[in-house]
Amino acid sequence: MRAAIRAMNAYFQRDRADRIRALRDEAERRPEGLGRHLLAVAFWEEGNLDEAFRLAEPLLQETPQNFDLLLICLTFHLKYDNEQQIDAYARRLAVARSPGKLLRTGTVVLNIILFPFRLLGLRPRSHDYADVLDSWSQWAREYVKENSSVQNGA
């Protein structure tokens, strides 16, 4: 539990370099913990798809339906235009459960607890991140639907 809290604390560092350094330290300290997963997500968020993929692919073997890891692998293959892998990961992402709803629920709870900060205009970034995840989920479903009809028509 303490390791998960350390990993989450590292993930929410404001400074990018501090965030990556703290996540790397946590991933090295506890390779089986949450640190590697959050480090992959942090790399993905900053656009470093090669590093994100390097971390995400082996983690995906442990949790094959993990939405974040599937998304990282999909965007990596989109970057390199690997159509066969794009199709495979899009199909998996289309049926994986997007954590967007859970993030929005957490945001509602945080907004209630941190109401004074909300009045100051501070808004948790998890709401925006939930929108991004849901957009990717929708994209994957549409991709699969479109490519299934193309394959059936061919």
KAPESUL-V564993 format. One record per helix or strand of 2 or more residues. SS is the DSSP state (H for helix, E for strand). FROM is the first residue (numbers start at 0). LEN is the number of residues. Records with the same first field share a line. If there is no record, write none. Layout:
SS=FROM-LEN / FROM-LEN
This chain:
H=1-10 / 15-14 / 34-11 / 48-14 / 66-13 / 82-13 / 99-14 / 114-5 / 125-28
